Amino acid sequence: MPQRNNHARVITLTSVISKFSRNGFIDEAKALFEIMPERNVVSYNAVLSGFVQCGRISEASRFFEEMPERNVVSWTSMLCGLLESGRVCEAKRFFNDMPEKNVVSWNSMIGGLIKNGDLEEARLVFDEMPVRNIVSFNTMIAGYAENCKMEEARVLFEEMEDRNVVTWTSMIAGYCRAGEVNEGYCLFCRMPERNIVSWTAMIGGFTWNGFYEEALLLFLEMNGNFEIRPNSETFVSLAYACAGMGFPYLGKQLHAQIIVAGLEYDDYDGRLSRSLIQMYSVFGIMNFACYIFNKNLNNCAVQSCNSVINGYIRIGQLEKAQHLFDTSPIKDKISWTSMIDGYLGTGQVSKACHLFNNMPKRDAVAWTAMISGYVQNELFIEATYLFLEMRAQGVFPLNATYSVLFGAAGATSNLDQGRQLHCMLVKTQYQFDLILENSLFSMYAKCGLIGDAYSIFSTMVSRDLVSWNSMIMGFSHHGLAHEALKIFDAMLEFGTRPNSVSFLGILSACSHVGHISKALEIFKSMRDVYRIEPGLEHYVSIINLLGRAGRVEEAEEFVMSLPSEPEGAIWGALLGVCGFSETDAAIAKHAAKKLLDLDPTNAPAHVVLCNIYAARGLHKAEHKLRKEMGLKGVRKVPGYSWIQLNGRVHMFKAGDKLHPQADEILPLLFGISDKS
């Protein structure tokens, strides 16, 4: 009887020690262990496990050495502790010294190596296993999946005779993480059974890869199964999907479901509240975003603060964004860069510069945002100087940095700068991406070197719609309609569907060389074949096409046949193609009247009318119109031309005598004119 009572007491006390250990009360567990009159190996293992779970590995190691008896559980528990603490070399030696190993020991070793980033070593251990179970395969598959090595994971998956829901879910999550969403979804459809983790993995896979609609539709399908209830992780993915789709009403319904399910109180890591803050900030519903943000201040990370700042910037409330930025105790590089970007987006360059200059640690993203902001605000010289300063401070430019600067060089036809940047890229053996290549050849096209642009385009490994459109536009601007049409045909052969920009480039190219029938055929195919509704620019291209061919009456008929009331730009285009013949003059008067009804101070309309009156000898009407222009304050904005010489840009306008070398330039021009 006494022995039976002692045994029962040991079991009871060991059970209490185990509970203390599991709940983190290791000191209490150890104290209870010390006063136990009798102990067994299970009692020792309970305390050892407590030390390991609390991360107190040194104490666990000493306790392990003092144990009078050890079994495979003792050794495995200590092994897990060493691996959890990152002491991999020590764990390997310990594993090799183990007198006995079971499948749990082997699985623990594999899982620990994977967690510490040693996937190859984990595979070697896996291959050495004398006996494997489903956990062994699942652990190894999960390791491959987490590292996007799906070919290796698939081989193991196909080798398995028995698979469970964990196996399938690991594969699905791995494919989605690697961007192979279709493959993941195919496996999901084949799953013999699914749980909420499986559904959430697939919904999350769709969301993180930008397939927001598919994520929401899959959630609706899941809701049809009343045995499966969404958890917090499901709603996190769905909140981001709603934000991506731009569906505020659906987002509010989602939030209501979270409240009804009581999940907002189970948001232990703050991820759910962060996703809702992000969602409402994207929608611009800042009162909701701020309510959740303020309610969860203790659990909110800098990510939430940045979401709210960006939300305010998105709706143009920079003062509130600045106030939150100033008062927030947590700020990171994204916070600073968001504010800089916000001010640059509204043209407040001086405020952006102040923030940039006071930013504690400026990374390449912040420098690129500032350079891009200068370019957007047409401060091209400042952008160049800032880039040089960036290089001087040892900050390595991003692909986006070069893309922005190539765009600036193209916009200003600054070929010297564009070439210098290109040389810098080649010298540094830079890794080109699609956006960078697009901006590079586009720069050469805009700077007049269409041959160089095409050479780069033709050697590109992959091309997107922007690539094709940029090349079409490049040929179009150089009047090379035949080449533009060849690129358009090649784009169709490669299976790339054209958009409105593609058609605008082709119509412009045809307009330059008078390919009227081809242009009209392509214009008709926009709506009939590709279901693309023509826009203002396409109508203007057709008007220019007909006008340049001298078919002004057809151009007027085209304008009158448009499905909606023509805008000012349409009448302006018609006015611009009118000549000085009697018929054209009548059309010009009609177009000018329509344009001035829409825009009474339109300078080009007044000037064209004046020229028509003068050409027709109607000097009284011309004088009257010029007088009206003076009374209205109408002035034609002069056009500028410029050249770059020795690194300096020289700008001129008609009749300009302000240039310091005007006295030398004008006689030279007149001299050339006289000789010609």
C-alpha positions as CSV (number, residue, x, y, z in Angstrom):
1,M,0.0,0.0,0.0
2,P,2.7,2.6,0.9
3,Q,4.5,1.9,-2.3
4,R,1.3,2.4,-4.3
5,N,0.7,5.6,-2.5
6,N,4.2,6.8,-3.1
7,H,3.9,6.0,-6.8
8,A,0.6,7.9,-7.0
9,R,2.2,10.9,-5.2
10,V,5.1,10.9,-7.7
11,I,2.6,10.9,-10.6
12,T,0.5,13.7,-9.1
13,L,3.5,15.9,-8.3
14,T,5.1,15.3,-11.7
15,S,1.8,16.3,-13.3
16,V,1.9,19.6,-11.3
17,I,5.5,20.2,-12.3
18,S,4.6,19.6,-15.9
19,K,1.8,22.2,-15.7
20,F,4.1,24.7,-14.0
21,S,6.7,24.2,-16.7
22,R,4.3,24.5,-19.6
23,N,3.0,27.8,-18.3
24,G,6.5,29.2,-17.8
25,F,6.7,28.9,-14.0
26,I,9.9,27.0,-14.1
27,D,11.2,28.3,-10.7
28,E,8.1,27.1,-9.0
29,A,8.4,23.7,-10.8
30,K,12.0,23.4,-9.7
31,A,11.1,24.2,-6.1
32,L,8.4,21.6,-6.1
33,F,10.8,19.1,-7.7
34,E,13.4,19.8,-4.9
35,I,11.0,18.8,-2.1
36,M,9.7,15.7,-3.8
37,P,10.5,12.7,-1.6
38,E,10.8,10.4,-4.5
39,R,11.4,11.1,-8.3
40,N,11.5,9.2,-11.5
41,V,12.8,9.9,-14.9
42,V,9.5,11.5,-16.0
43,S,9.9,14.0,-13.1
44,Y,13.3,14.9,-14.3
45,N,12.2,15.3,-17.9
46,A,9.3,17.6,-16.8
47,V,11.8,20.0,-15.2
48,L,14.3,19.7,-18.1
49,S,11.5,20.5,-20.5
50,G,10.6,23.5,-18.5
51,F,14.1,24.9,-18.6
52,V,14.2,24.3,-22.4
53,Q,10.8,26.0,-23.0
54,C,11.9,29.0,-21.0
55,G,15.1,29.3,-23.0
56,R,17.3,28.7,-20.0
57,I,19.6,26.4,-21.9
58,S,22.7,26.7,-19.6
59,E,20.6,25.6,-16.6
60,A,19.0,22.9,-18.7
61,S,22.4,21.6,-19.6
62,R,23.6,21.5,-16.0
63,F,20.4,19.8,-14.9
64,F,20.7,17.3,-17.7
65,E,24.3,16.4,-16.6
66,E,23.0,15.9,-13.0
67,M,20.2,13.5,-14.0
68,P,20.8,10.0,-12.5
69,E,18.9,8.4,-15.3
70,R,18.2,9.6,-18.8
71,N,16.0,8.2,-21.6
72,V,15.5,9.1,-25.2
73,V,13.0,11.8,-24.1
74,S,15.7,13.5,-22.0
75,W,18.2,13.5,-24.8
76,T,15.6,14.7,-27.4
77,S,14.4,17.5,-25.1
78,M,18.0,18.7,-24.6
79,L,18.6,18.5,-28.3
80,C,15.6,20.7,-29.0
81,G,16.9,23.2,-26.5
82,L,20.3,23.5,-28.2
83,L,18.7,23.8,-31.6
84,E,16.2,26.4,-30.4
85,S,19.0,28.6,-29.0
86,G,20.9,28.4,-32.3
87,R,23.8,26.3,-30.9
88,V,23.8,24.1,-34.0
89,C,27.4,22.7,-33.8
90,E,26.9,21.7,-30.2
91,A,23.5,20.1,-31.2
92,K,25.2,18.1,-34.0
93,R,27.8,16.7,-31.6
94,F,25.0,16.0,-29.0
95,F,22.9,14.2,-31.6
96,N,25.8,12.0,-32.7
97,D,26.5,11.1,-29.0
98,M,22.9,10.1,-28.3
99,P,22.9,6.4,-27.1
100,E,19.4,6.0,-28.5
101,K,17.4,7.8,-31.1
102,N,13.7,7.4,-32.0
103,V,11.8,9.0,-34.9
104,V,11.0,12.0,-32.8
105,S,14.8,12.7,-32.2
106,W,15.5,12.5,-35.9
107,N,12.5,14.8,-36.7
108,S,13.6,17.3,-34.1
109,M,17.1,17.4,-35.5
110,I,15.8,17.9,-39.1
111,G,13.4,20.6,-37.9
112,G,16.0,22.4,-35.9
113,L,18.5,22.4,-38.7
114,I,15.9,23.9,-41.1
115,K,15.0,26.5,-38.5
116,N,18.6,27.5,-38.3
117,G,18.9,27.8,-42.1
118,D,20.8,24.6,-42.8
119,L,18.5,23.0,-45.3
120,E,21.1,20.9,-47.0
121,E,22.3,19.4,-43.7
122,A,18.7,18.7,-42.8
123,R,18.3,16.7,-46.0
124,L,21.4,14.7,-45.2
125,V,19.9,13.8,-41.8
126,F,16.6,13.0,-43.5
127,D,18.3,10.6,-45.9
128,E,20.1,8.8,-43.0
129,M,16.9,8.2,-41.1
130,P,16.4,4.4,-40.5
131,V,12.6,4.9,-40.2
132,R,10.5,7.9,-41.3
133,N,7.0,8.8,-40.5
134,I,4.6,11.4,-42.0
135,V,6.0,14.1,-39.7
136,S,9.5,13.5,-41.1
137,F,8.2,14.1,-44.7
138,N,6.1,17.1,-43.6
139,T,9.0,18.7,-41.8
140,M,11.3,18.3,-44.8
141,I,8.6,19.5,-47.3
142,A,7.9,22.5,-45.1
143,G,11.6,23.4,-45.1
144,Y,11.8,23.3,-48.8
145,A,8.5,25.2,-49.2
146,E,9.6,28.0,-46.8
147,N,12.8,28.4,-49.0
148,C,10.8,28.3,-52.3
149,K,12.5,25.1,-53.4
150,M,9.3,23.6,-54.8
151,E,10.9,21.1,-57.1
152,E,12.6,19.3,-54.2
153,A,9.4,19.5,-52.1
154,R,7.3,18.1,-55.0
155,V,9.7,15.1,-55.3
156,L,9.2,14.2,-51.6
157,F,5.5,14.9,-51.9
158,E,5.1,12.4,-54.7
159,E,7.2,9.8,-52.8
160,M,4.8,9.8,-49.9
161,E,2.3,7.0,-49.7
162,D,0.2,8.6,-47.0
163,R,-0.4,12.4,-46.9
164,N,-2.4,14.4,-44.4
165,V,-3.8,17.9,-44.4
166,V,-0.5,19.3,-43.2
167,T,1.3,17.9,-46.2
168,W,-1.1,19.4,-48.7
169,T,-1.2,22.8,-46.9
170,S,2.6,23.0,-46.8
171,M,2.8,22.4,-50.5
172,I,0.1,25.0,-51.3
173,A,1.7,27.6,-49.1
174,G,5.1,26.9,-50.7
175,Y,3.8,27.3,-54.2
176,C,2.1,30.5,-53.3
177,R,5.2,31.8,-51.6
178,A,7.2,31.1,-54.8
179,G,4.7,32.9,-56.9
180,E,3.3,29.8,-58.5
181,V,-0.3,30.4,-57.5
182,N,-1.9,28.3,-60.3
183,E,0.1,25.3,-59.2
184,G,-0.9,25.9,-55.6
185,Y,-4.5,26.2,-56.5
186,C,-4.4,23.0,-58.5
187,L,-3.2,21.1,-55.4
188,F,-5.8,22.9,-53.3
189,C,-8.6,21.6,-55.7
190,R,-7.2,18.0,-55.4
191,M,-7.1,18.0,-51.6
192,P,-9.1,15.1,-50.2
193,E,-9.9,17.1,-47.0
194,R,-9.4,20.7,-46.0
195,N,-9.3,22.6,-42.7
196,I,-9.3,26.3,-41.9
197,V,-5.5,26.4,-42.2
198,S,-5.7,25.0,-45.8
199,W,-8.4,27.5,-46.8
200,T,-6.5,30.4,-45.2
201,A,-3.2,29.4,-46.9
202,M,-4.9,29.5,-50.3
203,I,-6.8,32.8,-49.6
204,G,-3.5,34.3,-48.3
205,G,-1.7,32.9,-51.4
206,F,-4.1,34.7,-53.7
207,T,-3.9,37.9,-51.7
208,W,-0.1,38.2,-51.4
209,N,0.3,37.5,-55.1
210,G,-2.2,40.3,-56.0
211,F,-5.2,38.0,-56.9
212,Y,-7.5,39.9,-54.7
213,E,-10.8,39.0,-56.5
214,E,-9.9,35.3,-56.4
215,A,-9.1,35.5,-52.7
216,L,-12.6,37.0,-52.0
217,L,-14.4,34.5,-54.2
218,L,-12.6,31.6,-52.4
219,F,-13.7,33.0,-49.1
220,L,-17.3,33.1,-50.3
221,E,-16.9,29.4,-51.4
222,M,-15.5,28.6,-48.0
223,N,-18.5,30.2,-46.3
224,G,-20.7,27.7,-48.0
225,N,-19.1,25.0,-45.8
226,F,-20.7,25.6,-42.4
227,E,-18.2,23.3,-40.7
228,I,-15.3,25.7,-41.5
229,R,-15.2,29.0,-39.6
230,P,-12.7,31.7,-40.5
231,N,-10.0,32.7,-38.0
232,S,-8.0,35.8,-37.4
233,E,-5.4,34.9,-40.0
234,T,-8.1,34.4,-42.6
235,F,-9.5,37.9,-42.0
236,V,-6.0,39.4,-42.1
237,S,-5.6,38.2,-45.7
238,L,-9.2,39.3,-46.6
239,A,-8.7,42.8,-45.3
240,Y,-5.7,43.2,-47.6
241,A,-7.7,41.7,-50.5
242,C,-10.5,44.2,-49.9
243,A,-7.9,47.1,-49.8
244,G,-6.4,45.8,-53.1
245,M,-9.8,45.6,-54.8
246,G,-10.8,49.1,-53.5
247,F,-14.1,47.8,-52.1
248,P,-14.8,50.0,-49.0
249,Y,-18.4,48.6,-48.4
250,L,-17.1,45.0,-48.6
251,G,-14.3,46.0,-46.2
252,K,-16.8,47.3,-43.7
253,Q,-18.8,44.1,-43.9
254,L,-15.6,42.2,-43.2
255,H,-14.9,44.3,-40.2
256,A,-18.5,43.7,-39.0
257,Q,-17.9,39.9,-39.2
258,I,-14.7,40.3,-37.2
259,I,-16.6,42.2,-34.4
260,V,-19.5,39.7,-34.4
261,A,-17.1,36.7,-34.2
262,G,-15.3,38.5,-31.3
263,L,-11.9,38.1,-33.0
264,E,-10.8,41.7,-32.4
265,Y,-10.3,40.6,-28.7
266,D,-8.1,37.7,-29.8
267,D,-5.7,39.9,-31.7
268,Y,-2.7,38.9,-29.5
269,D,0.0,39.9,-32.0
270,G,-1.8,43.0,-33.5
271,R,-1.8,41.7,-37.0
272,L,-5.5,41.8,-37.4
273,S,-5.8,45.5,-36.3
274,R,-2.8,46.4,-38.5
275,S,-4.6,44.9,-41.5
276,L,-7.8,46.8,-40.8
277,I,-5.8,50.1,-40.3
278,Q,-4.1,49.4,-43.6
279,M,-7.4,48.7,-45.3
280,Y,-9.2,51.8,-44.1
281,S,-6.2,54.0,-44.9
282,V,-6.1,52.7,-48.5
283,F,-9.9,53.5,-48.7
284,G,-9.2,57.0,-47.3
285,I,-11.7,56.3,-44.5
286,M,-9.4,57.9,-41.9
287,N,-11.9,58.2,-39.0
288,F,-12.2,54.4,-38.9
289,A,-8.4,53.9,-39.4
290,C,-7.6,56.4,-36.6
291,Y,-10.2,54.8,-34.3
292,I,-8.6,51.4,-34.6
293,F,-5.1,52.9,-34.4
294,N,-5.9,54.8,-31.2
295,K,-7.7,51.8,-29.7
296,N,-4.7,49.6,-30.2
297,L,-1.9,52.0,-29.4
298,N,-0.2,49.5,-27.1
299,N,-0.3,46.8,-29.7
300,C,0.3,48.9,-32.9
301,A,3.6,48.7,-34.7
302,V,5.3,51.3,-36.8
303,Q,3.6,49.7,-39.8
304,S,0.2,51.0,-38.6
305,C,1.6,54.5,-38.0
306,N,2.9,54.5,-41.6
307,S,-0.4,53.2,-42.9
308,V,-2.3,56.1,-41.3
309,I,0.3,58.7,-42.5
310,N,0.0,57.4,-46.1
311,G,-3.8,57.4,-45.7
312,Y,-3.8,61.1,-44.9
313,I,-1.3,61.8,-47.7
314,R,-3.6,59.9,-50.1
315,I,-6.5,62.2,-49.4
316,G,-4.4,65.3,-49.4
317,Q,-4.5,66.0,-45.6
318,L,-0.8,66.6,-45.2
319,E,-1.2,68.6,-42.1
320,K,-2.7,65.7,-40.2
321,A,-0.1,63.4,-41.6
322,Q,2.6,65.8,-40.4
323,H,1.0,66.0,-37.0
324,L,1.0,62.2,-36.6
325,F,4.5,62.0,-37.9
326,D,5.6,64.6,-35.3
327,T,3.8,63.1,-32.3
328,S,4.4,59.4,-33.1
329,P,6.9,57.8,-30.7
330,I,7.8,55.3,-33.4
331,K,9.2,56.3,-36.8
332,D,11.2,54.5,-39.3
333,K,12.7,55.1,-42.7
334,I,9.3,54.4,-44.3
335,S,7.7,57.1,-42.2
336,W,10.2,59.7,-43.3
337,T,10.1,58.7,-46.9
338,S,6.3,58.7,-47.0
339,M,6.2,62.3,-45.7
340,I,8.9,63.4,-48.2
341,D,7.0,61.7,-51.0
342,G,3.8,63.3,-49.9
343,Y,5.2,66.9,-50.0
344,L,6.9,66.3,-53.3
345,G,3.6,65.0,-54.8
346,T,1.9,68.3,-53.9
347,G,4.8,70.5,-55.2
348,Q,6.0,71.5,-51.7
349,V,9.6,70.9,-52.5
350,S,11.1,73.0,-49.8
351,K,9.3,71.1,-47.0
352,A,10.4,67.8,-48.6
353,C,14.0,69.0,-48.7
354,H,13.8,70.1,-45.0
355,L,12.6,66.6,-44.0
356,F,15.1,64.9,-46.2
357,N,18.0,66.9,-44.8
358,N,16.9,66.1,-41.2
359,M,16.3,62.4,-41.9
360,P,18.6,60.5,-39.4
361,K,19.5,57.5,-41.7
362,R,18.8,58.0,-45.4
363,D,18.7,54.8,-47.4
364,A,18.7,54.4,-51.2
365,V,14.8,54.5,-51.2
366,A,14.7,57.9,-49.6
367,W,17.4,59.3,-52.0
368,T,15.4,57.9,-54.9
369,A,12.2,59.4,-53.7
370,M,13.8,62.8,-53.4
371,I,15.4,62.5,-56.9
372,S,12.1,61.3,-58.4
373,G,10.3,64.2,-56.7
374,Y,12.7,66.7,-58.2
375,V,12.1,65.2,-61.6
376,Q,8.3,65.3,-61.2
377,N,8.6,69.0,-60.3
378,E,10.8,69.5,-63.4
379,L,13.8,70.4,-61.2
380,F,16.1,68.3,-63.4
381,I,19.4,70.0,-62.5
382,E,18.6,69.6,-58.8
383,A,17.9,65.9,-59.4
384,T,21.3,65.4,-61.1
385,Y,23.2,67.2,-58.3
386,L,21.4,65.1,-55.7
387,F,22.3,61.9,-57.5
388,L,25.9,62.9,-57.5
389,E,25.7,63.6,-53.8
390,M,24.1,60.2,-53.3
391,R,27.0,58.6,-55.0
392,A,29.5,60.7,-53.1
393,Q,28.0,59.5,-49.8
394,G,28.5,55.9,-50.8
395,V,24.8,55.1,-51.2
396,F,24.4,52.5,-54.1
397,P,21.6,53.6,-56.4
398,L,18.6,51.4,-57.0
399,N,17.3,50.4,-60.4
400,A,14.5,52.8,-59.8
401,T,17.0,55.6,-59.3
402,Y,18.5,55.1,-62.7
403,S,15.0,54.7,-64.3
404,V,13.9,58.1,-62.9
405,L,17.1,59.8,-64.2
406,F,16.8,58.2,-67.6
407,G,13.3,59.5,-67.8
408,A,14.6,63.0,-66.9
409,A,17.3,62.8,-69.5
410,G,14.7,61.8,-72.1
411,A,12.3,64.5,-71.2
412,T,15.0,67.2,-71.6
413,S,16.7,65.5,-74.5
414,N,19.9,65.5,-72.5
415,L,21.8,62.8,-74.4
416,D,25.1,63.5,-72.7
417,Q,23.7,62.8,-69.2
418,G,21.8,59.7,-70.5
419,R,25.0,58.3,-72.0
420,Q,26.9,59.0,-68.8
421,L,24.3,57.1,-66.7
422,H,24.3,54.2,-69.2
423,C,28.1,54.0,-68.9
424,M,27.9,54.0,-65.2
425,L,25.5,51.1,-65.3
426,V,27.8,49.1,-67.6
427,K,30.9,49.8,-65.5
428,T,29.3,48.7,-62.3
429,Q,28.0,45.5,-64.0
430,Y,24.5,46.4,-62.9
431,Q,21.7,43.8,-62.9
432,F,19.2,45.2,-65.4
433,D,15.5,44.6,-64.9
434,L,12.5,45.2,-67.2
435,I,11.6,48.7,-65.9
436,L,15.3,49.8,-66.2
437,E,15.6,48.5,-69.7
438,N,12.4,50.2,-70.8
439,S,13.5,53.6,-69.4
440,L,16.9,53.2,-71.0
441,F,15.8,52.6,-74.6
442,S,13.0,55.1,-74.2
443,M,15.6,57.7,-73.3
444,Y,17.6,57.0,-76.4
445,A,14.5,57.3,-78.5
446,K,13.5,60.6,-77.0
447,C,17.0,61.9,-77.5
448,G,16.9,61.1,-81.3
449,L,18.9,57.9,-81.4
450,I,16.2,55.6,-82.5
451,G,18.7,53.1,-83.8
452,D,20.3,52.7,-80.4
453,A,16.9,52.5,-78.8
454,Y,15.9,49.7,-81.1
455,S,19.2,47.8,-80.5
456,I,18.5,47.7,-76.8
457,F,14.9,46.8,-77.4
458,S,15.8,43.9,-79.7
459,T,18.2,42.3,-77.2
460,M,15.8,42.4,-74.3
461,V,15.2,38.9,-72.9
462,S,11.6,39.7,-71.9
463,R,9.2,42.5,-72.8
464,D,6.0,43.8,-71.3
465,L,3.3,46.0,-72.8
466,V,5.3,49.1,-71.7
467,S,8.3,47.9,-73.8
468,W,6.2,47.4,-76.9
469,N,4.4,50.7,-76.5
470,S,7.6,52.7,-75.9
471,M,9.2,51.3,-79.0
472,I,6.0,52.0,-81.1
473,M,6.0,55.6,-79.8
474,G,9.7,56.0,-80.4
475,F,9.3,55.0,-84.1
476,S,6.1,57.1,-84.3
477,H,7.8,60.3,-83.1
478,H,10.6,59.8,-85.6
479,G,8.0,59.4,-88.5
480,L,8.9,55.8,-89.1
481,A,5.4,54.4,-89.6
482,H,6.5,51.2,-91.3
483,E,8.8,50.2,-88.4
484,A,6.1,51.2,-85.9
485,L,3.6,48.9,-87.7
486,K,6.1,46.0,-87.7
487,I,6.6,46.3,-84.0
488,F,2.8,46.4,-83.5
489,D,2.4,43.2,-85.6
490,A,5.3,41.5,-83.7
491,M,3.6,42.5,-80.4
492,L,0.4,40.7,-81.5
493,E,2.4,37.7,-82.6
494,F,4.0,37.4,-79.2
495,G,0.5,37.4,-77.7
496,T,0.6,40.8,-76.0
497,R,-2.8,42.5,-76.1
498,P,-2.5,46.1,-77.1
499,N,-4.1,48.9,-75.1
500,S,-5.1,52.5,-75.9
501,V,-1.5,53.7,-75.8
502,S,-0.5,51.1,-78.4
503,F,-3.2,52.4,-80.8
504,L,-2.3,56.0,-80.1
505,G,1.3,55.3,-81.2
506,I,0.2,53.6,-84.4
507,L,-2.3,56.3,-85.3
508,S,0.3,59.0,-84.7
509,A,2.8,57.2,-86.9
510,C,0.3,56.8,-89.7
511,S,-0.6,60.5,-89.4
512,H,3.0,61.5,-89.9
513,V,3.3,59.7,-93.2
514,G,-0.3,59.9,-94.4
515,H,-1.3,56.2,-94.2
516,I,-4.9,57.2,-94.1
517,S,-6.6,53.9,-95.0
518,K,-4.4,51.9,-92.6
519,A,-5.0,54.3,-89.8
520,L,-8.7,54.3,-90.3
521,E,-8.7,50.4,-90.4
522,I,-6.7,50.3,-87.1
523,F,-9.0,52.9,-85.5
524,K,-12.0,50.8,-86.4
525,S,-10.4,47.7,-85.0
526,M,-10.0,49.4,-81.6
527,R,-13.6,49.1,-80.8
528,D,-14.7,46.3,-83.1
529,V,-11.9,43.8,-82.4
530,Y,-10.2,44.8,-79.1
531,R,-13.2,46.4,-77.4
532,I,-11.2,49.5,-76.5
533,E,-13.1,52.7,-76.4
534,P,-11.2,55.5,-78.3
535,G,-10.2,58.5,-76.1
536,L,-9.6,62.1,-76.8
537,E,-6.1,61.6,-78.1
538,H,-7.2,59.0,-80.6
539,Y,-9.9,61.4,-82.0
540,V,-7.3,64.2,-82.2
541,S,-4.9,61.8,-84.1
542,I,-7.6,61.0,-86.7
543,I,-8.3,64.7,-87.2
544,N,-4.6,65.5,-87.7
545,L,-4.4,62.5,-90.1
546,L,-7.2,63.8,-92.3
547,G,-6.1,67.4,-92.0
548,R,-2.5,66.8,-93.0
549,A,-3.8,65.0,-96.1
550,G,-5.8,68.1,-97.0
551,R,-9.2,66.4,-96.2
552,V,-10.4,69.0,-93.8
553,E,-14.0,68.6,-94.7
554,E,-13.8,64.9,-93.8
555,A,-12.1,65.9,-90.5
556,E,-15.1,68.2,-89.8
557,E,-17.5,65.4,-90.6
558,F,-15.6,63.1,-88.3
559,V,-15.9,65.6,-85.5
560,M,-19.6,66.1,-86.0
561,S,-20.1,62.3,-86.0
562,L,-18.5,61.7,-82.6
563,P,-20.7,59.9,-80.0
564,S,-20.5,62.8,-77.5
565,E,-20.2,66.6,-77.6
566,P,-16.7,67.4,-78.7
567,E,-14.4,68.9,-76.1
568,G,-12.1,71.9,-76.6
569,A,-9.2,69.8,-77.6
570,I,-11.2,68.3,-80.5
571,W,-12.2,71.8,-81.8
572,G,-8.6,73.0,-81.3
573,A,-7.2,70.1,-83.4
574,L,-9.7,70.8,-86.2
575,L,-8.8,74.5,-86.0
576,G,-5.1,73.6,-86.2
577,V,-5.4,71.6,-89.5
578,C,-7.4,74.3,-91.3
579,G,-5.6,76.1,-94.2
580,F,-6.4,79.5,-95.7
581,S,-8.6,78.4,-98.5
582,E,-12.2,79.6,-98.6
583,T,-13.6,76.3,-97.4
584,D,-11.0,75.8,-94.8
585,A,-11.6,79.3,-93.5
586,A,-15.3,78.6,-93.0
587,I,-14.5,75.4,-91.1
588,A,-11.8,77.3,-89.1
589,K,-14.3,80.0,-88.1
590,H,-16.8,77.3,-87.0
591,A,-14.2,75.4,-85.0
592,A,-12.9,78.6,-83.4
593,K,-16.4,79.8,-82.4
594,K,-17.0,76.4,-80.8
595,L,-13.7,76.5,-79.0
596,L,-14.1,80.1,-77.8
597,D,-17.6,79.2,-76.5
598,L,-15.9,76.5,-74.3
599,D,-12.8,78.5,-73.5
600,P,-13.2,82.3,-74.2
601,T,-9.5,83.1,-73.4
602,N,-8.0,80.4,-75.6
603,A,-5.0,82.0,-77.2
604,P,-4.3,79.7,-80.1
605,A,-7.9,80.0,-81.3
606,H,-7.6,83.8,-81.4
607,V,-4.3,83.7,-83.2
608,V,-5.5,81.3,-85.9
609,L,-8.6,83.4,-86.5
610,C,-6.4,86.5,-86.8
611,N,-4.2,84.8,-89.3
612,I,-7.3,83.7,-91.3
613,Y,-8.7,87.2,-91.3
614,A,-5.3,88.6,-92.4
615,A,-4.9,86.0,-95.2
616,R,-8.5,86.7,-96.5
617,G,-7.8,90.5,-96.4
618,L,-10.4,91.1,-93.6
619,H,-8.2,93.6,-91.8
620,K,-11.0,95.3,-89.9
621,A,-12.1,91.9,-88.4
622,E,-8.5,91.1,-87.6
623,H,-8.0,94.4,-85.9
624,K,-11.2,94.0,-83.9
625,L,-10.2,90.5,-82.8
626,R,-6.8,91.6,-81.7
627,K,-8.4,94.5,-79.7
628,E,-10.7,91.9,-78.0
629,M,-7.6,89.8,-77.2
630,G,-6.0,92.8,-75.4
631,L,-9.2,93.5,-73.5
632,K,-9.5,89.9,-72.4
633,G,-5.8,89.7,-71.5
634,V,-5.3,86.9,-74.0
635,R,-1.6,86.2,-74.7
636,K,-0.1,83.4,-76.6
637,V,2.4,81.5,-74.5
638,P,5.7,81.6,-76.5
639,G,7.4,78.3,-77.4
640,Y,10.9,77.6,-76.3
641,S,13.8,75.8,-77.9
642,W,17.1,74.9,-76.2
643,I,20.5,73.4,-76.8
644,Q,23.1,72.0,-74.5
645,L,26.6,73.1,-74.9
646,N,29.6,72.2,-72.6
647,G,27.2,71.0,-70.0
648,R,25.1,74.2,-70.0
649,V,21.5,74.5,-71.3
650,H,20.8,77.6,-73.4
651,M,17.1,78.5,-73.9
652,F,15.6,80.7,-76.5
653,K,12.2,82.0,-77.5
654,A,10.9,83.9,-80.6
655,G,12.4,87.4,-80.7
656,D,14.5,86.7,-77.7
657,K,17.4,89.2,-77.2
658,L,18.1,88.5,-73.6
659,H,20.8,85.9,-74.1
660,P,24.2,87.3,-73.2
661,Q,25.6,86.3,-76.6
662,A,22.6,87.6,-78.6
663,D,24.7,90.1,-80.5
664,E,26.8,87.2,-81.8
665,I,24.0,84.8,-82.4
666,L,21.6,87.1,-84.3
667,P,24.0,88.2,-87.0
668,L,25.0,84.6,-87.5
669,L,21.4,83.5,-88.0
670,F,20.6,86.4,-90.3
671,G,23.8,85.7,-92.2
672,I,22.8,82.1,-92.7
673,S,19.3,83.3,-93.7
674,D,20.7,85.8,-96.3
675,K,23.1,83.2,-97.8
676,S,20.2,80.7,-98.1
